[in-house]
C-alpha cells in the first residue's frame, strides 16, 4: 500500500522506563502522503500485529517459524545494503 516509507521500533536503552513488570516500547513511522490519509488504519494494523505476537507468545507452541524467517531475511538485507565503513571505524 506504500503508506510508510520507513519505520523503527525498540525499547529505551537508558533504563528510565524499565521496571520488573513492564518496559516502554516505542514505534516510529515515516508516512507517505497517502499514509497520512490512512493513519488510523496503520494504527489498527499495528495493534493487530501486537495482538498476534501476544497470542503466539502465550501459546505453548511459541512463535511460528515464519516470524524467525522474516527476521532473518530482514537482517540479511540490512547487512547486504549496509553503508561501507572506513577502516578506522
N, C-alpha and C positions, 0 to 999 in steps of 0.2 A: 504494500500500500504506500510505501515511501513516505510515511508520516514522520519518521525520525531519521535524522542524518547522523546521529551519534547518541551513545548512552554510556553511562558508567554507574556502578553501584559498589558499595562497600561499607565497612564499619569504621567509625572514628578510631584512629590509632593512638590518640592522645590518652585514652583511658578515662576521660572526663565523664563519659556517658555509660560506663560499664557498671554492672552490679553482679551479684551472684545469680540473679534470676533472669536478667534480660540485657540486651545490648541494642543500641540505636543503629539502625540501618539507614543509609542514605541512598537515594537514587536520583540521577540527573539525566535529563533527555534534552537533546538539541532537536527541536521540531522544525519541519519544513513549514511553509505557509499553509499547505493542506493539513499538516499535522496540528497546527494551532487551531484550525477549524474543527478538528476531531479530538481535542484534548480529553474530553470526557470519556470517549471510547478507549483511548490509550490507558487512562487510569483504570477503567474497568478490566482491560486485559491484564494489567499489572497485578491487580488483586486476584484475578482468576488464576494467574500463574503462581502467585504466592500460595493460594489455596491448594493448588495441585501439588506443589512441593511439600506443603504441610501434610497433606493426605498421605503421600508416599513415605514421608519421614515417620509418621505414626503407624504405618503398616508394618507387619512382621517381615515382609519381603524387602523392605527398604526401597531405595531409589532404583528405578529401572535402568538397564544398560544404556538405553538411548541417551540418557542425560549425560553419562560419562563420555560417550562417543561424541556428543555435541561439544562438550568442554574440551576434549582432546583436539577436535577439528579447529575450534576457535584458537587454541594455543598454537597449533601448527601454523595457521595462517598468520597469527601475530608474530611468530618467530620468523617466518619466511619473509615478511614485509617490514620487519623492524628496521629502523634507521641504523645505518652503519655508525659505529662509534670510533673515535680516534684511538690510536694505540696507547695514548696517555691515560685513557679512562679505565 
